[in-house]
Amino acid sequence: MKKIIVSIALLFVFSAGLLAQSDAALSQVTLKDKTTRDAGGRLSTLPAAEHLYRAEVYMANRHFPEAREHWQKIFAVYPTDAGMAKALLGTGRSFMWEREYAQAVFWFDKAVKDFAVTKEGRESLAFKGASLVRLGKNAEAAQTYQLYAAMFPTGEKIESSYLNIIDALREIQRYDEANLWVDKARTRFSELPTATNALHARLRMEISRQNWRKAVEAADVLRSLNNFRGSMSSLDEVNYLKAFALEKLGKIGEAIAVYSAIPNTYNSYYGGLAYEKVNAASNRVAKTASVSATNASDYPVLYRAELLKYAKSKGIDPRFVLAIMKQESSFRAAAKSPAAARGLLQLVYDTALKYNKQAGFPQMQADDLYQPAVNIAIGSAYIGDLKSQFSGMYEAIAASYNGGEDNAARWLARSNPKNAAIFASEVGFAETKNYVFKVMNNYRVYRELYTEDLLRK
């Protein structure tokens, strides 16, 4: 009976979360807010639960200033309410999403100070570390993550804290300390994915330092363990990085042998790159394995007119936009994600507001993003901006699209050399890394099947 009660409770929480994300909930609270303001336009004081609910709806739909307006009511009127910790964490997270990282740190500090023993307090400490990284304050970030490891040895973010310590120390060139934390992670999380991720961090660090022999050694350790399940790396990736290091050492024959061992399939990012390397060495034309006419049904060209009109005008290969569209929405114009991303290219409202005028839709409302032409136009403007930011590296554009511009810029900055394959290995979020691989694999197939004018080859 107890298990049934717990399951029902979890179902209620899940259902409440879906309700908060819905367009109907957003419309309702927006309308209610219009009618619950005083003559000066200030929000009326409502019950604490109502302020918290409206804030949750706004936050779930990425209307951050509106969410903070309700949380401010909690701070001003209900400072002892049980939702105070959630309001502090939410305020910090909203500023973090808006890339106002110094503001985010301020609110995370308040949550940690007053609610350290709660889940919100633990999360605030971890998010403080993430905000400091984005501010370039890696020494402070390393200290913050070390504090998390000391205070919450069984906390929800304990494994990522160890990995973030390694990367933060590496960023400030404290390589010996970073390697000590690699060893600590291997001991603390023996035979778990985090141990593999720590060793992968060492491999990436040695490549960045251009310590090619040590990079080969680190790759060989990973290859010998061959335990990649659940980790952020794979045997294909480690083999590619080893071959890359061998190539830099001038051991071309050994490098080609390792590249050749990576299977060339159209769903393997590193397999495709390795095959190109092998073919370049033999002066042959590389072809994507297993791509045939039967794949065209899985990689259709939809909204061709809109793509040619909006993507090509921004200097973007329309096939890349299709690759993103396939991954984001499977071409469903009415799709909406749990993160309030809408439409074909799954644009979030706050991002769309940065590009709607440039795209020719100055009066855009959130629901307009379900219209294919609006979505493709604004999405193309956004992707075009990312292309200029990341010097045309499509892997970095894809990483930014999923993981954020600041993160992609940080991963690119620590990629040494500035190489697409090295950048992909540096992507620090599992979801984003997998996203980059899928988008680039989609793009590879689309290039094989269609011209840049989206005509079948």
C-alpha positions as CSV (number, residue, x, y, z in Angstrom):
1,M,0.0,0.0,0.0
2,K,2.8,2.4,0.9
3,K,4.4,1.9,-2.6
4,I,1.1,2.7,-4.2
5,I,0.7,5.9,-2.2
6,V,4.2,7.0,-3.1
7,S,3.6,6.3,-6.8
8,I,0.3,8.3,-6.7
9,A,2.2,11.2,-5.1
10,L,4.9,11.1,-7.7
11,L,2.2,11.0,-10.4
12,F,0.6,14.1,-8.9
13,V,3.9,16.0,-8.8
14,F,4.6,15.0,-12.4
15,S,1.1,16.0,-13.5
16,A,1.5,19.3,-11.7
17,G,4.8,19.9,-13.5
18,L,3.1,19.2,-16.9
19,L,0.3,21.6,-16.1
20,A,2.8,24.4,-15.2
21,Q,4.5,23.9,-18.6
22,S,1.3,24.1,-20.6
23,D,0.3,27.0,-22.8
24,A,-3.1,27.1,-21.1
25,A,-1.6,27.5,-17.6
26,L,0.6,30.4,-18.9
27,S,-2.4,32.1,-20.5
28,Q,-4.4,31.7,-17.3
29,V,-1.8,33.2,-14.9
30,T,-1.0,36.0,-17.4
31,L,-4.7,37.0,-17.5
32,K,-5.0,36.7,-13.7
33,D,-1.9,38.9,-13.2
34,K,-3.5,41.6,-15.3
35,T,-6.5,41.7,-13.0
36,T,-4.6,41.4,-9.7
37,R,-2.6,44.6,-9.8
38,D,-3.2,47.9,-8.0
39,A,-3.6,51.3,-9.6
40,G,0.2,51.7,-9.8
41,G,0.6,48.4,-11.7
42,R,2.0,46.5,-8.7
43,L,1.0,42.9,-8.0
44,S,-1.6,42.5,-5.3
45,T,-0.7,40.3,-2.4
46,L,-2.1,36.8,-2.8
47,P,-1.8,33.7,-0.7
48,A,1.8,32.4,-0.7
49,A,0.8,29.2,-2.5
50,E,-0.7,31.2,-5.4
51,H,2.4,33.4,-5.7
52,L,4.5,30.2,-5.8
53,Y,2.3,28.5,-8.3
54,R,2.3,31.5,-10.7
55,A,6.0,31.8,-10.4
56,E,6.4,28.1,-11.3
57,V,4.2,28.5,-14.4
58,Y,6.2,31.5,-15.5
59,M,9.5,29.8,-14.8
60,A,8.5,26.7,-16.6
61,N,7.7,28.8,-19.7
62,R,10.9,30.9,-19.4
63,H,9.1,34.1,-18.5
64,F,11.7,35.0,-15.9
65,P,11.0,38.6,-14.9
66,E,7.3,37.6,-14.3
67,A,8.4,34.6,-12.1
68,R,10.7,36.8,-10.0
69,E,7.9,39.3,-9.5
70,H,5.9,36.6,-7.6
71,W,9.0,35.3,-5.7
72,Q,9.6,38.8,-4.5
73,K,6.2,38.7,-2.9
74,I,7.3,35.7,-1.0
75,F,10.5,37.4,0.2
76,A,8.6,40.6,1.2
77,V,5.4,39.2,2.7
78,Y,6.0,35.5,3.5
79,P,9.6,35.2,4.7
80,T,8.8,32.1,6.9
81,D,6.8,30.3,4.3
82,A,7.9,26.7,3.4
83,G,8.4,27.8,-0.2
84,M,11.1,30.3,0.7
85,A,14.0,27.9,-0.3
86,K,12.3,27.1,-3.6
87,A,11.8,30.8,-4.3
88,L,15.5,31.6,-3.6
89,L,16.7,28.8,-5.8
90,G,14.3,29.7,-8.5
91,T,15.4,33.3,-8.5
92,G,19.0,32.3,-8.8
93,R,18.2,29.9,-11.6
94,S,16.2,32.5,-13.5
95,F,19.2,34.9,-13.5
96,M,21.4,32.0,-14.5
97,W,19.2,31.3,-17.5
98,E,19.4,35.0,-18.4
99,R,23.2,34.8,-18.2
100,E,23.3,37.2,-15.3
101,Y,25.7,35.0,-13.4
102,A,26.8,37.5,-10.7
103,Q,23.2,38.1,-9.8
104,A,22.6,34.3,-9.8
105,V,25.5,33.8,-7.3
106,F,24.0,36.4,-5.0
107,W,20.7,34.4,-4.7
108,F,22.4,31.0,-4.6
109,D,24.5,32.3,-1.6
110,K,21.3,33.3,0.2
111,A,19.8,29.9,-0.4
112,V,22.9,28.1,0.8
113,K,23.2,30.3,3.9
114,D,19.6,29.8,5.1
115,F,18.7,26.4,3.7
116,A,21.9,24.4,3.4
117,V,20.3,21.2,4.8
118,T,17.6,21.2,2.1
119,K,17.7,19.9,-1.5
120,E,17.3,23.5,-2.6
121,G,20.4,24.5,-0.6
122,R,22.5,21.7,-2.1
123,E,21.4,22.5,-5.6
124,S,22.1,26.2,-5.0
125,L,25.7,25.4,-4.0
126,A,26.2,23.3,-7.1
127,F,24.6,26.0,-9.3
128,K,26.8,28.6,-7.7
129,G,29.9,26.7,-8.8
130,A,28.4,26.5,-12.4
131,S,27.8,30.3,-12.4
132,L,31.3,31.0,-11.2
133,V,32.7,28.8,-14.0
134,R,30.7,30.9,-16.5
135,L,32.1,34.1,-14.9
136,G,35.6,32.7,-15.5
137,K,36.2,32.5,-11.8
138,N,37.5,28.9,-11.9
139,A,39.5,29.0,-8.7
140,E,36.4,30.0,-6.8
141,A,34.4,27.5,-8.7
142,A,36.8,24.7,-7.7
143,Q,36.6,25.8,-4.1
144,T,32.8,25.8,-4.3
145,Y,32.7,22.3,-5.7
146,Q,35.2,21.1,-3.2
147,L,32.9,22.5,-0.5
148,Y,30.0,20.6,-2.0
149,A,32.0,17.4,-1.9
150,A,32.9,18.0,1.7
151,M,29.4,19.0,2.9
152,F,27.3,16.6,0.8
153,P,29.3,13.4,0.2
154,T,26.1,11.7,-0.9
155,G,24.5,14.7,-2.5
156,E,22.7,14.6,-5.8
157,K,25.6,16.5,-7.5
158,I,28.5,14.7,-5.9
159,E,29.7,12.9,-9.0
160,S,29.5,16.0,-11.2
161,S,31.2,18.0,-8.5
162,Y,34.3,15.9,-8.7
163,L,34.4,16.2,-12.5
164,N,33.8,20.0,-12.3
165,I,36.7,20.3,-9.9
166,I,39.0,18.6,-12.4
167,D,38.0,20.8,-15.3
168,A,38.0,24.0,-13.2
169,L,41.6,23.3,-12.0
170,R,42.6,22.5,-15.5
171,E,41.2,25.9,-16.7
172,I,43.6,27.7,-14.3
173,Q,46.5,25.4,-15.3
174,R,46.8,23.7,-11.9
175,Y,47.3,20.4,-13.7
176,D,48.9,18.4,-10.8
177,E,45.9,19.2,-8.6
178,A,43.6,18.3,-11.4
179,N,45.3,14.9,-11.8
180,L,45.0,14.3,-8.1
181,W,41.3,14.8,-8.4
182,V,41.2,12.4,-11.3
183,D,42.7,9.8,-9.0
184,K,40.3,10.7,-6.2
185,A,37.4,10.3,-8.5
186,R,38.7,6.9,-9.7
187,T,39.0,5.7,-6.1
188,R,35.7,7.3,-4.9
189,F,33.6,6.0,-7.9
190,S,35.5,2.9,-8.8
191,E,34.0,1.0,-11.7
192,L,31.2,3.6,-12.1
193,P,30.8,5.9,-15.1
194,T,32.3,8.8,-13.1
195,A,35.6,7.0,-12.9
196,T,35.6,6.7,-16.7
197,N,34.7,10.3,-17.1
198,A,37.5,11.4,-14.8
199,L,40.0,9.4,-16.9
200,H,38.5,11.0,-20.0
201,A,39.1,14.4,-18.4
202,R,42.7,13.4,-18.1
203,L,42.9,12.4,-21.8
204,R,41.3,15.7,-22.8
205,M,43.7,17.7,-20.6
206,E,46.8,16.0,-22.0
207,I,45.6,16.7,-25.6
208,S,44.9,20.3,-24.7
209,R,48.4,20.6,-23.3
210,Q,49.7,18.9,-26.4
211,N,51.4,16.2,-24.3
212,W,50.9,13.7,-27.1
213,R,52.7,10.8,-25.5
214,K,50.7,11.2,-22.2
215,A,47.6,11.5,-24.3
216,V,48.3,8.1,-25.9
217,E,49.0,6.6,-22.5
218,A,45.7,8.0,-21.1
219,A,43.8,6.7,-24.1
220,D,45.4,3.2,-23.6
221,V,44.3,3.1,-20.0
222,L,40.7,3.8,-21.0
223,R,40.9,1.3,-23.8
224,S,42.2,-1.4,-21.5
225,L,39.3,-0.8,-19.0
226,N,36.8,-0.7,-21.9
227,N,34.1,0.4,-19.5
228,F,32.1,3.1,-21.2
229,R,28.6,2.2,-20.3
230,G,26.8,5.3,-18.9
231,S,29.9,7.5,-19.4
232,M,30.3,10.6,-21.5
233,S,32.8,8.9,-23.7
234,S,33.0,5.8,-26.0
235,L,35.6,3.5,-27.4
236,D,35.2,5.1,-30.8
237,E,36.0,8.6,-29.3
238,V,39.0,7.3,-27.3
239,N,40.4,5.5,-30.4
240,Y,40.0,8.7,-32.4
241,L,41.7,10.8,-29.8
242,K,44.5,8.2,-29.5
243,A,44.9,8.2,-33.3
244,F,44.9,12.0,-33.3
245,A,47.8,12.1,-30.8
246,L,49.7,9.4,-32.7
247,E,49.3,11.6,-35.8
248,K,50.8,14.6,-34.0
249,L,53.7,12.4,-32.9
250,G,54.4,11.6,-36.5
251,K,53.4,8.0,-36.2
252,I,51.2,8.1,-39.3
253,G,51.0,4.4,-39.9
254,E,49.9,3.6,-36.3
255,A,47.4,6.5,-36.5
256,I,45.8,5.2,-39.7
257,A,45.6,1.7,-38.2
258,V,43.7,3.1,-35.2
259,Y,41.5,5.3,-37.3
260,S,40.7,2.3,-39.5
261,A,39.5,0.3,-36.5
262,I,36.7,2.7,-35.8
263,P,33.5,1.4,-37.5
264,N,32.2,3.7,-40.3
265,T,28.4,3.9,-39.7
266,Y,26.2,6.8,-40.4
267,N,25.2,7.0,-36.7
268,S,28.8,7.2,-35.5
269,Y,30.2,10.7,-35.4
270,Y,33.8,9.7,-34.8
271,G,33.5,6.8,-37.2
272,G,32.6,9.3,-40.0
273,L,35.6,11.5,-39.1
274,A,38.0,8.6,-38.9
275,Y,36.8,7.3,-42.3
276,E,37.5,10.7,-43.8
277,K,41.0,10.6,-42.3
278,V,41.7,7.2,-43.8
279,N,40.4,8.2,-47.2
280,A,42.4,11.5,-47.1
281,A,45.5,9.4,-46.5
282,S,44.8,7.3,-49.6
283,N,43.4,10.1,-51.8
284,R,40.0,8.5,-52.0
285,V,36.6,10.1,-51.8
286,A,34.9,9.4,-48.5
287,K,31.3,8.2,-48.6
288,T,28.9,7.8,-45.7
289,A,28.5,4.1,-44.9
290,S,25.0,2.5,-45.3
291,V,23.4,5.6,-46.8
292,S,21.1,4.7,-49.6
293,A,17.8,5.7,-51.2
294,T,15.9,3.9,-48.5
295,N,17.2,6.4,-46.0
296,A,15.5,9.3,-47.8
297,S,12.2,8.5,-46.0
298,D,14.0,8.9,-42.6
299,Y,15.6,12.1,-43.7
300,P,12.9,14.0,-45.6
301,V,13.0,17.5,-46.9
302,L,10.1,19.4,-45.5
303,Y,9.4,23.2,-45.6
304,R,11.8,23.5,-48.5
305,A,10.6,27.0,-49.5
306,E,10.9,28.4,-46.0
307,L,14.4,26.8,-45.5
308,L,15.7,28.2,-48.8
309,K,14.3,31.6,-48.1
310,Y,15.4,32.1,-44.5
311,A,18.4,29.8,-44.0
312,K,20.3,30.5,-47.2
313,S,19.8,34.3,-46.6
314,K,21.7,33.9,-43.4
315,G,24.6,31.9,-45.0
316,I,23.5,28.7,-43.4
317,D,23.4,25.3,-45.1
318,P,19.6,24.4,-45.1
319,R,20.6,20.8,-44.6
320,F,22.1,21.7,-41.2
321,V,18.8,23.4,-40.2
322,L,17.0,20.2,-41.3
323,A,19.4,18.2,-39.2
324,I,18.5,20.3,-36.1
325,M,14.8,20.1,-37.0
326,K,14.9,16.3,-37.2
327,Q,16.5,16.1,-33.8
328,E,14.5,18.8,-32.1
329,S,10.9,18.1,-33.2
330,S,10.9,15.2,-35.7
331,F,9.3,17.9,-38.0
332,R,6.3,18.4,-35.7
333,A,5.3,22.0,-35.9
334,A,3.1,21.8,-32.8
335,A,5.8,20.3,-30.6
336,K,6.4,21.7,-27.1
337,S,9.1,20.4,-24.8
338,P,9.2,20.3,-21.0
339,A,11.6,23.3,-21.2
340,A,8.9,25.3,-23.0
341,A,10.6,25.1,-26.4
342,R,8.1,25.4,-29.2
343,G,7.8,24.4,-32.8
344,L,9.9,22.8,-35.5
345,L,13.3,24.1,-34.2
346,Q,12.1,24.1,-30.5
347,L,12.8,27.7,-29.8
348,V,12.3,29.1,-26.3
349,Y,10.4,32.4,-26.0
350,D,13.2,34.4,-24.4
351,T,15.7,33.4,-27.1
352,A,13.1,34.1,-29.9
353,L,12.6,37.6,-28.5
354,K,16.3,38.4,-29.3
355,Y,15.8,37.6,-33.0
356,N,12.1,38.1,-33.9
357,K,12.6,41.7,-35.2
358,Q,15.7,40.7,-37.3
359,A,13.7,37.8,-38.7
360,G,10.8,40.1,-39.7
361,F,8.3,39.3,-37.0
362,P,8.3,42.3,-34.6
363,Q,4.9,41.5,-33.0
364,M,5.7,37.9,-32.2
365,Q,3.8,36.2,-29.4
366,A,4.9,32.9,-27.8
367,D,2.3,30.8,-29.7
368,D,3.5,32.2,-33.0
369,L,6.5,29.9,-32.7
370,Y,4.2,27.0,-33.7
371,Q,3.9,28.6,-37.2
372,P,6.5,26.9,-39.5
373,A,7.5,30.1,-41.3
374,V,7.9,32.1,-38.1
375,N,9.8,29.3,-36.4
376,I,12.2,28.7,-39.3
377,A,12.8,32.5,-39.8
378,I,13.6,33.2,-36.2
379,G,15.6,29.9,-35.8
380,S,17.6,30.7,-38.9
381,A,18.4,34.2,-37.6
382,Y,19.5,32.6,-34.3
383,I,21.6,29.9,-36.0
384,G,23.2,32.6,-38.2
385,D,24.2,34.5,-35.2
386,L,25.8,31.4,-33.7
387,K,27.6,30.7,-36.9
388,S,29.3,34.1,-36.7
389,Q,30.1,33.6,-33.0
390,F,31.7,30.2,-33.6
391,S,33.5,30.9,-36.9
392,G,31.3,28.5,-38.8
393,M,32.1,25.4,-36.7
394,Y,28.8,23.5,-36.9
395,E,29.6,21.3,-33.9
396,A,30.0,24.4,-31.8
397,I,26.7,25.8,-33.2
398,A,24.9,22.6,-32.3
399,A,26.4,22.5,-28.8
400,S,25.4,26.1,-28.3
401,Y,21.9,25.5,-29.5
402,N,21.4,22.8,-26.9
403,G,23.8,23.7,-24.1
404,G,24.0,27.5,-24.3
405,E,26.4,30.0,-25.9
406,D,28.5,30.6,-22.8
407,N,29.1,26.9,-22.4
408,A,29.9,26.3,-26.0
409,A,32.4,29.3,-25.9
410,R,34.0,27.8,-22.9
411,W,34.4,24.3,-24.5
412,L,35.8,25.9,-27.6
413,A,38.3,28.0,-25.6
414,R,39.7,25.0,-24.0
415,S,39.9,23.0,-27.3
416,N,43.5,22.9,-28.3
417,P,43.9,22.7,-31.2
418,K,40.7,24.3,-32.5
419,N,39.5,21.2,-34.2
420,A,35.9,20.0,-34.6
421,A,36.6,16.5,-33.2
422,I,38.6,17.9,-30.3
423,F,35.8,20.4,-29.6
424,A,33.2,17.6,-29.6
425,S,35.2,15.7,-27.0
426,E,35.3,18.7,-24.8
427,V,31.5,19.2,-24.6
428,G,30.8,18.9,-20.9
429,F,27.1,18.0,-20.7
430,A,26.2,14.4,-21.6
431,E,22.9,15.5,-23.1
432,T,24.6,18.2,-25.2
433,K,27.4,15.9,-26.3
434,N,24.9,13.3,-27.5
435,Y,22.9,16.1,-29.2
436,V,25.9,17.3,-31.1
437,F,26.7,13.7,-32.3
438,K,23.1,13.2,-33.4
439,V,22.8,16.5,-35.2
440,M,26.1,16.1,-37.0
441,N,25.2,12.6,-38.0
442,N,21.9,13.9,-39.4
443,Y,23.8,16.6,-41.2
444,R,26.2,14.0,-42.7
445,V,23.4,12.0,-44.1
446,Y,21.5,15.0,-45.4
447,R,24.7,16.1,-47.3
448,E,25.0,12.7,-48.7
449,L,21.4,12.6,-49.9
450,Y,20.7,16.2,-51.0
451,T,22.3,19.2,-52.6
452,E,22.5,22.5,-50.8
453,D,19.3,23.5,-52.7
454,L,17.6,20.5,-51.1
455,L,17.3,18.6,-54.3
456,R,17.8,14.8,-54.3
457,K,21.2,13.7,-55.6
